[in-house]
Amino acid sequence: MKITVLGTGLIGAQVARDLTAAGHDVAAHSRSTGVDLLTGAGLDDAVHGAEVVVDVTNSPTFDDASLEFFRSSVTHLLAAAAKAGASHVVALSIVGVDQVPDLPYYRAKTLQEDLIKAGPVPYSIVRATQFHEFVPTVLDLTTDGDVVRLPATPIQPIAAAEVAAAVAEVATGAPLRGTRDLGGPEVFALDELGRITVAATGDGRTVVTDDTAGLFAPVKGDVLTTGEGAHLATTRYRDWLRSR
């Protein structure tokens, strides 16, 4: 199967490796290969002949500008995929993304999903919970000196490798024409997850519970965790930390 993967970062690179290892004809593209979804430059050539197009690109910012990024990138992507005769578009999104309207980035990802659902190409959307790999960044964003402030938001962390494997699996199947939710095997309060992380890494910071702090402060309840019918990965967060 000929598959084009758009995005060569943490997830995209692993998706491309997984698909190649499974025997598929894979081309991975990003701005470094001359493909710019924001302008559409190089996109027609990148998806030419592809049966499946996988979109794991991301906005460079998490603010209101992310809305225009996804509006433009999805519009260009769908037009190019339809022109190429692709029969399946796969996109990576976030569990609960449509339940946090106060976050501009989540509104932008919801827009991405809506555009894909309304588009001309059969689609699959894989929604994942927060990556293990993202937790240290979350801590750094709310660090002041040796104190980290985090809300007690329920989080269900998952290893990026398992997200990539799920995206690759969906890409080689029939279009879902819907959404598949994917989460980690455990749920933590984010402040608890922060304490586990600093204890395991020995960096000396103290985690303080502050429900007004950081990116996840506007999140209400457990909307960022999976519900019934979700696919659950197996790598536990503490095991992932030990393996680093």
Buried (B, 14 or more C-beta within 10 A) or exposed (E): BBBBBBBBEBBBBBBBBBBBEBEBEBBBBBBEBEBBBBEBBBBBBBBBEBBBBBBBBBBEEBEEEBBEBBBBBBBBBBBBBBEBEBBBBBBBBBBBBBBBEEBBBBBBBBBBBEBBEEBEBEBBBBBBBBBBBBBBEBBEBBBEEEEBBBBBBBBBBBBBBBBBBBBBBBBBEEBBEEBBBBBBBBBBBBBBBBBBBBEBEEEEBEBBBBBEBBBBBBBEEBBBBBEEEBBBBEBBBEEBBEEE
